[in-house]
Amino acid sequence: MPYLSDHSSGRVLLRVFVQPRASRTVFTGIHGDAIKLAITAPPVDGKANTAVIKFLASFLGIKKKSLDIKRGLQSRNKSILISGLNAEDVRGKIEAVLV
């Protein structure tokens, strides 16, 4: 899938399109070359970024420090580096909830 790729650092790069101030935090589908993630947090004072990291860590079953927003700290389009999982594991978990 276009939203997920292997990064040169050996980690996995996940592209996410964030929809803040949603009624619940959930993956909602594909948005261009990114996975769309609705979150309840507002996009102020880093609250949305914190909510994205917290949700992804819980969803993927990894620690928050294993996730790093590489690009898009002040944008809805974010590139997140994931350590500790391979692309196949991440893809499997995401596609299981999109079906």
LINCOR-V623898 format. One record per backbone hydrogen bond with DSSP energy under -0.5 kcal/mol. CO is the residue of the C=O (numbers start at 1). NH is the residue of the N-H. Records with the same first field share a line. If there is no record, write none. Layout:
CO->NH / NH
//
This chain:
1->4
3->15
5->13
7->10
11->7
12->14 / 82
13->5
14->16 / 80
15->35
16->18 / 78
17->37
18->20
19->39
24->26
26->38
29->36
31->34
34->31
35->17
36->28 / 29
37->19
38->26
39->22
41->21
42->44 / 48
44->47
46->50
47->51
48->52
49->53
50->54
51->55
52->56
53->57
54->58
55->59
56->60
57->61 / 62
63->66
64->67
66->83
68->70 / 81
71->79
72->75
76->18 / 78
78->16 / 80
79->70 / 71
80->14
81->68
82->12
86->90
87->91
88->92
89->93
90->94
91->95
92->96
93->97
94->97 / 98
95->99
//
